[in-house]
C-alpha cells in the first residue's frame, strides 16, 4: 500500500470558565480530505477526562494498529505485548490510546483517544503536540495519521493605569500647556488605548480574559472612567467592553485632563484591583500597564532610593503585592526624555518583572506620532511573552500627492498564525480607506472586520474562517489604501501589522536596568517553531541614541522665562525644556541618531546576538529588531513559511558616575544665625556632563544628627539642600545612588546666604 499522510490540526485552547464535552473523530483514511478542527476548553486546574476525548477512525479494522509519536520530551508507556507506545505524558498532559489500539486487530469503532491531566505551567502559552499513526500490519506502511496540537493558554487579567494629570493637556513635545483641539497628549493617549483594545478584540483565543482601567490625578489614585470601567474592578475583556474604549465616544472620550501626578497611588489602585479576593486565586496571568508623562509630585510616591527602590511607595506599600507573592508584573509607558522620569518608569518596570516603553517625541507639535499611538499595542507582545500577539511590520511611509492619494503595503505571514490585524495611521481629517486586502492574490476585503478611530483605520481577520474554507493566514499579503480627502501634499502615515501566533515564538532582550555611559549592551533574539530553534533568519538590530545629553544641555542653556502648571508642578528642568524645544539648534542637537548592527546566530546561546559598545551619551535609547525572511535564497522555508518580525524596546542609559571634586558642595549658612542653612552643589559626571535638573527626589543625605529639610532644583543643574543639625557632623551626600561627598560638614567651603523659607521657587 502506498504511504499516505493526511495531517489534521486540532487546536485545544484552555481559555474559559464553562466546560463542555466534545466528541469529534480523526479523519484518518486514504481518501479523507485535509480538515482543520478547533477545540475550546476551560481554564481549570486540570483537563478532566472525558472533555478532551477524541474518537479515532477507522477503529476495528483488521490489520491496523495504532501508535503515538510525541513532539519534544515526554514520559512514555509501551504496550507490554507489542512494545508500541500506548500512553505518553507531555508537559503534564497525558495522551492515552484506547485498549487494544496497538494490537493488529485495531481499536473498536467507539474507542476514543483520551487526553487529560494538569499542565506543568500556565504562566505562558505552551503547545503540546503529537501524531497518531494508523499502520498497515501487512507491510508496515502508514495507512494514515493525524497531527494534534494542544495550545494551552493562560488567560490574562490586565489593569490599565493612566495619568490624567494637567500636563496631559499639553501638546506632544511640551512646548505649549494647552494643545490645539485634537492634538493634546490626552487625545493621543485615548487613541493609543483604543488601538490596543482593537488588537485585543481582534486576537483569536483570548476569551474570558479580564480588564480594568483607573486613572490618577489626585490623592486617591482611584479615578474611574465612564461605564463600563466605572467600577474600579476587572470586567470581561469581551468585544462590547473593549469597543467601549473608542477614543471618539468611549469611556475616556469625555474626560478632561486635570490634577497632579500621584504615580504611586495610581499603581496601588491597579494592584488592589488585580488582587481583589474574587480574582486573586483565579490562576490567570496578572499584568499592570502604567502610563505617565511626568514626574511624581504627590504622595505616596514610588521610592527612588534604598533597598526597596522602585518596589515600594514612600508609605511602605508594595507595588505588586507582598514580595513572597508577586503575582503582578508591571509594564510601563513613559512620555518624555529629560529629568529622572524616564529612569523612574524604566526602573519600576524592571524591578517588578515587566518591560518599559519610552515615547520619544521628535519636535513637530501636533503631527501624527506613531511611537505614541502604537505604544500600548507594542507592549502586548511583552505582556504575552513572545507568543500571541507579535508585531511583524511597523513602518513610517507616505501617501503621494495624487488623485486620489493611494499606496500599497505588502508583508508576509508565516505558517501557524491564526489572526492578522493591519492598522493604517494618518493624521488629520484625511480619512484612510482600505480598497483591497489580498492574500496570495485572493481578495479578502469582504471577509475582514474594520474599525475607524480618530487617528487610524484597522482590519482584522481570523483563521480558520467559516467563509473561507481551506484558506490560511500564511502567505504574501498586499494592502491597498487610499485617502478620501486629498491633502494636496505628500501625507505622512504609519502602517502596522500584528499576528496572533502560538506556534512561532519570539524572544527579545536588549539591556537590563542600571546601564551607564561607557558600558555595552548585548541584544539577543530567539525564534522557535513548535519548540525547534530557527537558525537561518536574517536579524538586524537598529540602535537609536540621543544626539547629546539632554539633561546636560538643559543645565547649560539659558531660558529667559519658564513656568509650570500650578495644578501639576514639575521640575524647573521640564518647564525650561518647554521653551528650549522652540530653539532649532537645541532640537537638532538632541535628535536621535541610528546605527544598524547585524546579529549573527550564536550556536552556543542559540540566539542571534552581538555585543555593541558606544553607549557614550546619557538618555533614552531605543532598540529595534528587524527580522526579514530566512537565509534561504527564495526567502522562504517549507516548515514555517517566511519569518517577518518587528520588535522595539526602550532603555535608559544613565550618567557614568560622579566627578567628586568637581561636584563638591558648598555649605551656605545664615549670617543672622539660627536655621536656614543649606548645601549647594552642581553635580557633574565623570564624563564632564552635568547631571542636570529633575533628579532632586533621588538626592539622599545620610548622617547622624544632620537632616535634610527640603530640596530646591534651580533648573540649571544646581541643587540646594536645606539641612538642620550640628555643623560638626559627618554626612554622605548622594544623587541617584552615586556618592557626591562623604566627610565632615565642617570641611566644606562656607559662604553666607540670604534668609530663605526653604521652599522651592520657580522663575517667573
Phi and psi in degrees as a GROMACS rama.xvg file:
@    title "Ramachandran Plot"
@    xaxis  label "Phi"
@    yaxis  label "Psi"
@TYPE xy
-68.0294  137.365  UNK-2
-68.4726  131.547  UNK-3
-127.865  143.205  UNK-4
-133.45  109.778  UNK-5
-115.378  114.715  UNK-6
-100.426  134.074  UNK-7
-123.65  139.37  UNK-8
-101.885  125.835  UNK-9
-126.526  104.679  UNK-10
-93.7144  121.298  UNK-11
-106.055  118.803  UNK-12
-120.652  126.235  UNK-13
-94.2516  103.336  UNK-14
-138.241  -8.15823  UNK-15
-120.646  -161.284  UNK-16
-132.298  12.4096  UNK-17
-128.174  117.822  UNK-18
-91.8921  149.333  UNK-19
-154.74  144.493  UNK-20
-80.8648  146.961  UNK-21
-129.254  141.841  UNK-22
-136.605  100.424  UNK-23
-130.202  153.606  UNK-24
-104.541  146.61  UNK-25
-68.654  126.314  UNK-26
-82.2275  71.5251  UNK-27
-99.3708  107.265  UNK-28
-169.078  161.195  UNK-29
-65.097  -20.5029  UNK-30
-109.749  -5.18275  UNK-31
-75.0355  134.745  UNK-32
-72.6319  165.108  UNK-33
-62.5956  133.359  UNK-34
-135.334  142.232  UNK-35
-114.671  126.453  UNK-36
-122.725  149.609  UNK-37
-123.381  143.404  UNK-38
-123.803  137.412  UNK-39
-120.957  126.097  UNK-40
-127.433  171.231  UNK-41
-80.0955  156.873  UNK-42
-94.5224  100.172  UNK-43
-130.632  -179.791  UNK-44
-64.8292  -26.6082  UNK-45
-150.108  160.801  UNK-46
-87.8738  111.378  UNK-47
-72.3984  139.293  UNK-48
-57.6432  131.492  UNK-49
108.325  -30.992  UNK-50
-80.4663  -22.761  UNK-51
-117.266  13.9705  UNK-52
-71.9955  136.698  UNK-53
-128.798  128.293  UNK-54
-67.2204  146.91  UNK-55
-115.036  137.165  UNK-56
-132.782  137.768  UNK-57
-92.2949  111.286  UNK-58
-79.5224  151.334  UNK-59
78.7133  2.78516  UNK-60
-74.4434  134.653  UNK-61
-68.4224  136.23  UNK-62
83.5178  9.6281  UNK-63
-115.579  130.383  UNK-64
-126.432  157.976  UNK-65
-113.984  153.048  UNK-66
-153.102  160.163  UNK-67
-106.105  150.572  UNK-68
-138.828  91.601  UNK-69
-72.7879  152.4  UNK-70
-93.939  137.261  UNK-71
78.626  -166.767  UNK-72
-76.949  148.382  UNK-73
-161.106  165.324  UNK-74
-106.585  122.385  UNK-75
-111.189  153.889  UNK-76
-131.493  121.935  UNK-77
-96.6654  150.991  UNK-78
-64.7811  127.947  UNK-79
-65.8718  -20.6095  UNK-80
-88.8308  -52.3717  UNK-81
-93.5061  -19.8019  UNK-82
79.6023  0.805148  UNK-83
-77.2014  148.451  UNK-84
-67.1931  122.111  UNK-85
-115.797  -16.2815  UNK-86
-152.359  141.27  UNK-87
-143.393  151.914  UNK-88
-116.565  117.62  UNK-89
-119.336  113.968  UNK-90
52.3607  38.067  UNK-91
90.6515  -9.20772  UNK-92
-98.8102  127.84  UNK-93
-94.0553  130.614  UNK-94
-118.107  123.048  UNK-95
-134.253  125.622  UNK-96
-73.0853  154.101  UNK-97
-69.8708  164.053  UNK-98
-57.2709  143.114  UNK-99
71.3419  2.32837  UNK-100
-65.1932  -28.8927  UNK-101
-91.7191  2.76447  UNK-102
-90.7814  168.408  UNK-103
-71.0754  -17.3989  UNK-104
-81.2925  -11.3698  UNK-105
77.6369  176.38  UNK-106
-93.8284  160.682  UNK-107
-65.3731  156.685  UNK-108
-57.8536  -32.4643  UNK-109
-87.4342  -1.25293  UNK-110
-67.7469  149.989  UNK-111
-132.402  146.201  UNK-112
-75.3871  128.549  UNK-113
-101.799  133.689  UNK-114
-128.693  122.222  UNK-115
-159.575  169.393  UNK-116
129.39  -172.334  UNK-117
-120.428  121.784  UNK-118
-58.9507  146.85  UNK-119
-59.8514  -39.8026  UNK-120
-147.386  144.901  UNK-121
-124.946  16.6387  UNK-122
-67.2478  -43.5225  UNK-123
-123.563  159.765  UNK-124
-61.3222  136.986  UNK-125
-130.312  156.021  UNK-126
-118.427  123.609  UNK-127
-106.314  118.755  UNK-128
-133.975  148.189  UNK-129
-159.346  167.102  UNK-130
-124.21  137.991  UNK-131
-104.578  126.917  UNK-132
-111.044  137.753  UNK-133
-105.122  118.253  UNK-134
-112.235  134.792  UNK-135
-77.5349  113.061  UNK-136
-64.0448  -32.5389  UNK-137
-60.9715  -42.2406  UNK-138
-127.483  0.212378  UNK-139
78.1988  3.75866  UNK-140
-74.1511  155.497  UNK-141
-79.8334  120.97  UNK-142
-78.2823  -37.8903  UNK-143
-175.649  168.949  UNK-144
-151.988  160.137  UNK-145
-137.132  127.593  UNK-146
-96.2482  128.838  UNK-147
-117.81  131.414  UNK-148
-123.984  122.199  UNK-149
-104.42  110.951  UNK-150
-93.2365  111.382  UNK-151
-98.1657  112.407  UNK-152
-113.086  130.322  UNK-153
-93.5651  116.857  UNK-154
-60.8583  160.119  UNK-155
-113.955  134.824  UNK-156
-104.802  116.471  UNK-157
-117.824  120.141  UNK-158
-103.741  118.675  UNK-159
-98.4905  123.475  UNK-160
-120.319  119.882  UNK-161
-119.966  141.491  UNK-162
-80.4874  116.654  UNK-163
-112.526  23.3066  UNK-164
-70.5114  170.763  UNK-165
-59.6692  -30.6219  UNK-166
-67.365  -15.8079  UNK-167
-70.8833  -9.94226  UNK-168
-84.6265  -5.57311  UNK-169
-73.3873  167.109  UNK-170
-78.479  174.103  UNK-171
-61.0587  -46.393  UNK-172
-86.5928  2.53853  UNK-173
78.3244  12.0546  UNK-174
-78.5037  -11.7215  UNK-175
-142.561  132.715  UNK-176
-71.6186  -26.3786  UNK-177
-115.871  111.045  UNK-178
-83.6937  156.723  UNK-179
-59.9244  157.425  UNK-180
-54.1168  131.391  UNK-181
79.9315  2.40804  UNK-182
-124.448  17.9422  UNK-183
-83.7081  166.693  UNK-184
-60.2306  -36.0279  UNK-185
-65.1086  -39.0486  UNK-186
-61.9627  -44.1955  UNK-187
-67.0352  -37.3773  UNK-188
-62.9038  -43.122  UNK-189
-60.0848  -42.0744  UNK-190
-67.962  -37.3403  UNK-191
-65.4858  -41.1838  UNK-192
-67.4467  -40.9259  UNK-193
-62.1911  -39.9256  UNK-194
-64.5396  -42.1797  UNK-195
-60.3558  -43.2467  UNK-196
-62.6494  -39.1508  UNK-197
-60.425  -40.3264  UNK-198
-70.8985  -40.3571  UNK-199
-61.8921  -37.1469  UNK-200
-71.2799  -32.8128  UNK-201
-85.5274  -10.8482  UNK-202
-81.2682  135.612  UNK-203
-75.2505  158.667  UNK-204
58.2554  38.2858  UNK-205
-117.512  30.4347  UNK-206
-73.3827  153.881  UNK-207
67.7881  19.4784  UNK-208
-90.1444  167.018  UNK-209
-126.712  152.398  UNK-210
-145.767  150.374  UNK-211
-141.456  167.204  UNK-212
-148.128  128.587  UNK-213
-138.993  154.804  UNK-214
-120.998  155.936  UNK-215
-125.282  133.206  UNK-216
-161.062  -2.98385  UNK-217
-140.481  -174.791  UNK-218
-58.8105  -31.702  UNK-219
-70.6079  -37.6043  UNK-220
68.4741  14.2956  UNK-221
-123.743  41.6288  UNK-222
-80.1771  122.201  UNK-223
-85.1144  157.027  UNK-224
-85.7169  -177.149  UNK-225
-72.8462  170.503  UNK-226
-56.5454  143.637  UNK-227
-91.3351  14.3046  UNK-228
-99.743  24.274  UNK-229
-95.4864  3.06446  UNK-230
-92.1298  -8.76801  UNK-231
51.6582  45.1091  UNK-232
-148.652  167.771  UNK-233
-73.7356  137.699  UNK-234
-127.463  165.29  UNK-235
-59.2329  137.163  UNK-236
-87.2848  57.8372  UNK-237
-96.4826  176.076  UNK-238
-60.9004  -40.1196  UNK-239
-65.5122  -47.3006  UNK-240
-67.7977  -36.8061  UNK-241
-68.935  -38.6324  UNK-242
-66.6255  -18.2838  UNK-243
-73.9773  -0.543085  UNK-244
-98.8552  13.6872  UNK-245
-56.0614  138.326  UNK-246
-74.0012  -18.1043  UNK-247
-86.1474  -41.0194  UNK-248
-144.973  32.751  UNK-249
-100.508  -164.656  UNK-250
-67.4305  -17.3107  UNK-251
-106.525  -7.16451  UNK-252
-64.7328  -34.0083  UNK-253
-94.6392  0.691555  UNK-254
-83.4401  137.03  UNK-255
-111.676  129.84  UNK-256
-67.5581  137.177  UNK-257
-170.263  151.328  UNK-258
110.915  -166.176  UNK-259
-105.375  -164.882  UNK-260
-125.11  73.9856  UNK-261
-84.2986  72.4518  UNK-262
-55.8156  -46.3382  UNK-263
-60.178  -42.616  UNK-264
-66.9632  -35.9492  UNK-265
-62.937  -42.5372  UNK-266
-65.398  -41.5409  UNK-267
-62.7779  -35.5466  UNK-268
-65.7126  -42.9218  UNK-269
-60.4171  -40.0756  UNK-270
-59.8974  -46.5081  UNK-271
-66.2694  -32.3538  UNK-272
-65.5646  -43.4415  UNK-273
-72.5475  -25.3916  UNK-274
-108.237  19.7391  UNK-275
-58.8478  145.432  UNK-276
-52.6791  -33.3438  UNK-277
-71.0092  -19.7322  UNK-278
-124.576  -8.0682  UNK-279
-59.7578  -36.0985  UNK-280
-107.494  24.1554  UNK-281
-84.4898  4.32348  UNK-282
64.6266  21.092  UNK-283
-87.3921  155.132  UNK-284
-67.0815  143.671  UNK-285
-125.353  121.026  UNK-286
-131.02  144.434  UNK-287
-119.576  129.599  UNK-288
-113.517  112.199  UNK-289
-113.571  127.269  UNK-290
-114.802  138.944  UNK-291
-151.803  152.504  UNK-292
-116.391  7.54659  UNK-293
-153.025  -169.367  UNK-294
-91.1233  148.081  UNK-295
-59.5562  135.93  UNK-296
-144.606  20.2552  UNK-297
-154.84  138.534  UNK-298
-69.8894  154.838  UNK-299
-94.8599  130.648  UNK-300
-85.7227  159.802  UNK-301
-77.3243  131.195  UNK-302
-59.3063  137.316  UNK-303
-112.112  -6.50265  UNK-304
-136.462  163.056  UNK-305
93.4378  179.705  UNK-306
-61.9774  -37.812  UNK-307
-100.203  24.4227  UNK-308
-55.1357  136.494  UNK-309
73.3693  -5.14047  UNK-310
-108.474  -19.3931  UNK-311
-128.891  164.002  UNK-312
-94.9708  171.173  UNK-313
-67.3687  -14.1754  UNK-314
-100.373  16.4934  UNK-315
86.5147  10.9765  UNK-316
-86.3151  134.458  UNK-317
-77.5755  135.049  UNK-318
-66.5083  -31.6353  UNK-319
-126.64  30.5742  UNK-320
96.8837  178.372  UNK-321
-57.9964  144.772  UNK-322
-62.4768  -20.7418  UNK-323
-83.981  -6.81676  UNK-324
-141.285  59.7153  UNK-325
-81.9592  72.5157  UNK-326
-68.5598  -30.1597  UNK-327
-90.6189  139.857  UNK-328
-112.625  135.213  UNK-329
-107.021  125.395  UNK-330
-114.155  132.986  UNK-331
-118.261  150.885  UNK-332
-131.107  123.406  UNK-333
-121.677  136.262  UNK-334
-107.219  116.011  UNK-335
142.343  160.205  UNK-336
-128.32  -12.6946  UNK-337
-116  171.175  UNK-338
68.2067  -161.827  UNK-339
-93.7671  -5.7013  UNK-340
-58.696  -45.3724  UNK-341
-59.6726  -40.9591  UNK-342
-67.2265  -38.0136  UNK-343
-61.8032  -50.2933  UNK-344
-66.4067  -37.9456  UNK-345
-63.4781  -44.0847  UNK-346
-67.0754  -35.9085  UNK-347
-61.0564  -45.8231  UNK-348
-64.5103  -49.1405  UNK-349
-62.0179  -37.9628  UNK-350
-77.2319  -13.1552  UNK-351
-123.708  31.8312  UNK-352
80.2011  4.18851  UNK-353
-108.769  -163.232  UNK-354
-131.072  136.538  UNK-355
-91.9137  149.174  UNK-356
-127.072  128.67  UNK-357
-114.171  130.808  UNK-358
-94.3063  109.989  UNK-359
-100.818  112.164  UNK-360
-97.6833  117.313  UNK-361
-72.4827  141.129  UNK-362
-53.9187  138.557  UNK-363
175.924  -7.03647  UNK-364
34.9256  87.7255  UNK-365
100.961  -11.114  UNK-366
-76.3731  159.66  UNK-367
-56.6977  130.293  UNK-368
-123.919  100.355  UNK-369
-67.638  -25.1996  UNK-370
-62.1044  -39.5717  UNK-371
-71.5272  -50.511  UNK-372
-59.4941  -34.5424  UNK-373
-95.6558  1.02653  UNK-374
-61.5005  -43.089  UNK-375
-69.7059  -41.8192  UNK-376
-64.1338  -37.2116  UNK-377
-69.2901  -15.3419  UNK-378
-82.208  -17.6799  UNK-379
-60.4729  -44.0899  UNK-380
-59.5966  -33.2432  UNK-381
-69.5542  -41.6835  UNK-382
-66.2009  -39.7332  UNK-383
-88.6242  1.98305  UNK-384
56.993  57.1416  UNK-385
87.96  -13.0165  UNK-386
-132.271  119.991  UNK-387
60.0123  98.8526  UNK-388
-98.5476  172.328  UNK-389
-140.29  137.151  UNK-390
-80.3669  128.936  UNK-391
-111.261  -21.775  UNK-392
-142.256  133.676  UNK-393
-149.239  103.281  UNK-394
-133.601  139.235  UNK-395
-86.7564  134.746  UNK-396
-148.401  -164.62  UNK-397
-145.675  153.942  UNK-398
-94.3589  131.264  UNK-399
-69.7887  160.13  UNK-400
-79.8103  86.4267  UNK-401
-134.597  -177.219  UNK-402
-133.092  98.9847  UNK-403
-85.547  162.128  UNK-404
-68.5269  123.552  UNK-405
-143.725  154.013  UNK-406
-149.046  162.848  UNK-407
-122.897  131.943  UNK-408
-122.48  132.575  UNK-409
-123.612  154.979  UNK-410
-162.024  168.888  UNK-411
-123.855  135.203  UNK-412
-109.044  133.881  UNK-413
-78.6064  169.219  UNK-414
-67.0541  147.948  UNK-415
94.9811  -10.4256  UNK-416
-73.5632  130.529  UNK-417
-100.645  -13.5552  UNK-418
-143.726  147.633  UNK-419
-129.925  129.016  UNK-420
-128.304  120.654  UNK-421
-113.901  139.991  UNK-422
-133.159  129.515  UNK-423
-111.413  122.743  UNK-424
-107.566  126.024  UNK-425
-140.517  134.34  UNK-426
-80.8063  159.577  UNK-427
76.863  -157.828  UNK-428
-92.1606  10.3509  UNK-429
-86.9519  74.965  UNK-430
-59.3489  124.054  UNK-431
-80.2118  155.075  UNK-432
-144.647  128.929  UNK-433
-76.9732  124.751  UNK-434
-108.094  -11.5416  UNK-435
-161.729  135.545  UNK-436
-133.109  101.497  UNK-437
-113.117  143.523  UNK-438
-126.02  116.517  UNK-439
51.8142  40.2245  UNK-440
84.6141  -7.06685  UNK-441
-94.8827  131.56  UNK-442
-76.294  121.909  UNK-443
-112.502  2.26585  UNK-444
-53.0539  -41.7931  UNK-445
-67.3555  -12.5374  UNK-446
-107.233  -3.07978  UNK-447
-93.7029  157.111  UNK-448
-94.5212  136.197  UNK-449
-124.1  148.539  UNK-450
-147.484  134.752  UNK-451
-108.322  132.708  UNK-452
-120.063  -178.855  UNK-453
-63.2371  -26.8769  UNK-454
-121.124  0.261933  UNK-455
-159.039  165.343  UNK-456
-130.842  135.149  UNK-457
-134.529  162.693  UNK-458
-130.66  155.086  UNK-459
-144.93  147.829  UNK-460
-152.244  141.083  UNK-461
-116.03  154.562  UNK-462
-130.653  143.576  UNK-463
-68.6799  152.152  UNK-464
-116.947  128.638  UNK-465
-60.5402  -26.4674  UNK-466
-93.7513  -6.7366  UNK-467
-129.597  67.4553  UNK-468
-59.0074  129.328  UNK-469
83.1318  -5.98728  UNK-470
-88.8878  131.854  UNK-471
-114.351  169.677  UNK-472
-81.3894  -17.2253  UNK-473
-76.7311  145.007  UNK-474
134.827  -169.182  UNK-475
-93.8844  128.009  UNK-476
-108.609  146.539  UNK-477
-136.71  119.409  UNK-478
-114.148  123.969  UNK-479
-108.198  125.554  UNK-480
-128.204  142.959  UNK-481
-136.03  159.476  UNK-482
-95.1803  138.264  UNK-483
-73.2149  -23.0284  UNK-484
-121.034  133.397  UNK-485
-85.1601  115.634  UNK-486
-66.3277  -19.3078  UNK-487
84.7084  -4.13659  UNK-488
-141.633  170.555  UNK-489
-63.6695  128.335  UNK-490
-109.174  120.047  UNK-491
-64.6087  149.546  UNK-492
-154.183  169.828  UNK-493
-137.438  136.654  UNK-494
-120.558  130.992  UNK-495
-131.599  142.913  UNK-496
-130.477  132.633  UNK-497
-124.437  138.048  UNK-498
-119.605  151.918  UNK-499
-98.0812  111.057  UNK-500
-138.752  111.055  UNK-501
-90.4859  -26.5136  UNK-502
-81.7899  -40.5419  UNK-503
-101.228  104.488  UNK-504
-98.6187  140.943  UNK-505
-117.971  146.989  UNK-506
-136.197  131.716  UNK-507
-131.723  136.993  UNK-508
-137.242  142.928  UNK-509
-117.51  -60.3508  UNK-510
-159.277  155.268  UNK-511
-92.3249  -167.238  UNK-512
-79.5469  159.924  UNK-513
80.6136  19.6299  UNK-514
-67.0867  141.717  UNK-515
-126.288  159.585  UNK-516
-56.2891  135.351  UNK-517
99.6432  -14.0636  UNK-518
-89.2383  174.343  UNK-519
-115.669  163.321  UNK-520
-123.603  159.805  UNK-521
-133.48  80.6471  UNK-522
-61.3702  145.482  UNK-523
-143.045  141.275  UNK-524
-135.18  136.143  UNK-525
-126.831  146.162  UNK-526
-138.436  129.758  UNK-527
-131.776  141.807  UNK-528
-116.896  109.985  UNK-529
54.7404  42.1196  UNK-530
88.7234  -9.04795  UNK-531
-100.804  132.378  UNK-532
-66.9171  138.486  UNK-533
-95.3224  119.948  UNK-534
-112.471  -2.16326  UNK-535
-120.683  30.1496  UNK-536
-83.8519  160.867  UNK-537
-103.825  115.75  UNK-538
-125.216  126.884  UNK-539
-121.213  145.209  UNK-540
-116.102  123.364  UNK-541
-105.58  120.532  UNK-542
-101.992  121.683  UNK-543
-106.941  121.82  UNK-544
-129.741  155.141  UNK-545
-62.5454  150.444  UNK-546
-67.9373  -29.1969  UNK-547
-157.5  171.605  UNK-548
-74.2053  107.122  UNK-549
-66.4633  -35.976  UNK-550
-66.0286  -39.6151  UNK-551
-64.1142  -41.2422  UNK-552
-66.918  -39.2859  UNK-553
-62.1348  -41.4909  UNK-554
-63.1064  -36.1482  UNK-555
-85.4082  -30.5035  UNK-556
-79.7027  149.396  UNK-557
-101.476  145.943  UNK-558
-130.203  120.577  UNK-559
-64.5729  -23.7006  UNK-560
-155.513  130.653  UNK-561
-149.642  148.137  UNK-562
-135.272  -177.663  UNK-563
-143.089  162.207  UNK-564
-75.1178  123.004  UNK-565
-58.4461  -37.3541  UNK-566
-81.1804  -17.9828  UNK-567
-139.051  65.7166  UNK-568
-65.6758  140.085  UNK-569
-122.749  176.372  UNK-570
-67.3501  153.1  UNK-571
-56.7154  -27.0644  UNK-572
-63.9618  -39.1879  UNK-573
-67.1331  -42.3897  UNK-574
-63.816  -38.9104  UNK-575
-67.0844  -37.7461  UNK-576
-60.2067  -34.4408  UNK-577
-53.5854  -39.8527  UNK-578
-85.5995  -35.9035  UNK-579
-65.6174  -28.6648  UNK-580
-66.2676  -11.6783  UNK-581
-86.3628  -7.89602  UNK-582
-91.6856  117.758  UNK-583
-59.5485  -39.9633  UNK-584
-65.809  -36.5407  UNK-585
-66.3308  -46.744  UNK-586
-61.4681  -44.3026  UNK-587
-64.6065  -32.242  UNK-588
-68.8601  -33.2885  UNK-589
-97.0396  -1.99111  UNK-590
-58.3014  144.446  UNK-591
-68.6085  148.74  UNK-592
-119.214  142.47  UNK-593
-120.961  147.55  UNK-594
-139.08  138.045  UNK-595
-100.877  131.501  UNK-596
-124.389  119.191  UNK-597
-67.2102  142.125  UNK-598
-113.235  102.543  UNK-599
-73.8286  161.176  UNK-600
-80.8553  130.865  UNK-601
-104.153  113.978  UNK-602
-69.7214  -21.3098  UNK-603
-76.6801  -51.5458  UNK-604
-85.7165  -8.58315  UNK-605
54.4911  45.8261  UNK-606
-146.278  161.568  UNK-607
-92.5225  115.362  UNK-608
-154.702  160.291  UNK-609
-162.553  152.266  UNK-610
-90.5816  128.923  UNK-611
-121.043  120.693  UNK-612
-99.1221  -173.026  UNK-613
93.6412  19.9237  UNK-614
-80.2053  78.1036  UNK-615
-104.133  10.1866  UNK-616
-141.117  139.492  UNK-617
-80.1148  148.428  UNK-618
135.738  -172.602  UNK-619
-77.7122  127.739  UNK-620
-115.945  152.479  UNK-621
-124.811  136.652  UNK-622
-117.988  131.201  UNK-623
-123.872  125.789  UNK-624
-94.8436  127.534  UNK-625
-116.216  115.035  UNK-626
-116.944  115.884  UNK-627
-129.927  104.587  UNK-628
72.6913  -159.19  UNK-629
-124.758  -178.546  UNK-630
-81.1659  -4.20914  UNK-631
-67.5095  152.901  UNK-632
-65.999  -30.8441  UNK-633
-93.8848  8.13854  UNK-634
64.7451  24.2071  UNK-635
-134.958  167.801  UNK-636
-145.661  132.819  UNK-637
-67.9511  -19.8815  UNK-638
-77.18  -55.7279  UNK-639
-118.819  6.96053  UNK-640
79.4779  -147.862  UNK-641
-102.577  130  UNK-642
-91.4614  123.341  UNK-643
-138.102  123.422  UNK-644
-143.716  152.654  UNK-645
-135.54  128.519  UNK-646
-142.508  131.78  UNK-647
-121.4  149.313  UNK-648
-148.537  140.363  UNK-649
-98.8681  150.818  UNK-650
-154.301  147.636  UNK-651
-103.68  131.572  UNK-652
-107.074  119.746  UNK-653
-92.4669  165.832  UNK-654
-56.3527  151.724  UNK-655
-73.0092  -29.8275  UNK-656
166.26  176.678  UNK-657
-100.932  130.613  UNK-658
-79.5491  98.3439  UNK-659
-60.6148  -46.4445  UNK-660
-64.2875  -42.5751  UNK-661
-71.9207  -20.1554  UNK-662
-101.491  3.22133  UNK-663
-55.2506  128.194  UNK-664
-74.9142  161.613  UNK-665
-111.621  138.349  UNK-666
-91.2352  118.232  UNK-667
-103.733  124.429  UNK-668
-112.517  164.499  UNK-669
-89.8164  113.555  UNK-670
-62.9612  -19.768  UNK-671
-84.8699  -3.64627  UNK-672
86.0114  172.6  UNK-673
84.3008  -141.415  UNK-674
-88.6503  -155.689  UNK-675
61.8938  53.7748  UNK-676
-109.812  155.588  UNK-677
-155.717  160.234  UNK-678
-105.36  132.389  UNK-679
-118.025  128.871  UNK-680
-154.325  154.889  UNK-681
-128.688  86.6071  UNK-682
-62.8221  136.21  UNK-683
-126.834  142.478  UNK-684
-81.7851  168.705  UNK-685
-68.7727  -13.8183  UNK-686
-94.0283  11.4329  UNK-687
84.5505  2.21915  UNK-688
-94.1651  139.78  UNK-689
-70.4057  142.443  UNK-690
-62.5801  -34.4538  UNK-691
84.8258  178.667  UNK-692
-77.2563  166.112  UNK-693
96.3148  0.595856  UNK-694
-107.548  14.4241  UNK-695
-58.0212  -36.4042  UNK-696
-77.8561  -4.79281  UNK-697
-99.2447  4.47171  UNK-698
-82.7486  131.367  UNK-699
-128.11  149.331  UNK-700
-128.117  114.722  UNK-701
-104.524  128.496  UNK-702
-171.501  159.498  UNK-703
-106.594  112.378  UNK-704
97.7646  -7.9272  UNK-705
-125.869  129.479  UNK-706
-126.191  160.874  UNK-707
-96.326  136.477  UNK-708
-110.224  -27.5287  UNK-709
-165.476  163.429  UNK-710
-127.535  126.513  UNK-711
-112.96  123.917  UNK-712
-102.649  117.854  UNK-713
-91.6615  -3.83036  UNK-714
88.0365  -8.80872  UNK-715
-115.045  20.859  UNK-716
94.3136  -11.5927  UNK-717
-84.548  144.425  UNK-718
-127.966  144.078  UNK-719
-120.771  116.767  UNK-720
-109.641  111.686  UNK-721
-69.2958  138.257  UNK-722
-132.224  157.921  UNK-723
-139.243  155.495  UNK-724
119.184  -165.901  UNK-725
-77.2477  134.435  UNK-726
-66.788  -22.6856  UNK-727
-88.2522  -0.71044  UNK-728
-76.5526  165.275  UNK-729
-95.1535  149.487  UNK-730
-136.606  157.136  UNK-731
-125.752  113.255  UNK-732
-106.082  127.362  UNK-733
-136.305  158.188  UNK-734
-134.937  126.195  UNK-735
52.3318  37.2277  UNK-736
81.5345  -1.20924  UNK-737
-101.786  128.798  UNK-738
-74.0197  130.962  UNK-739
-98.5057  -43.8236  UNK-740
-153.459  138.579  UNK-741
-135.599  121.624  UNK-742
156.759  -172.71  UNK-743
-71.9833  141.321  UNK-744
-61.8472  -33.7452  UNK-745
-68.061  -16.1339  UNK-746
-82.1824  -8.96694  UNK-747
-82.2274  152.088  UNK-748
-62.5159  138.596  UNK-749
-113.249  141.736  UNK-750
-137.675  146.2  UNK-751
-76.3706  153.883  UNK-752
-141.35  163.442  UNK-753
-72.9241  163.958  UNK-754
-67.6705  143.336  UNK-755
-143.947  149.805  UNK-756
-84.3073  0.369873  UNK-757
79.1829  16.1081  UNK-758
-104.723  148.464  UNK-759
-69.9768  134.016  UNK-760
-123.455  140.669  UNK-761
-110.383  140.936  UNK-762
-60.254  141.86  UNK-763
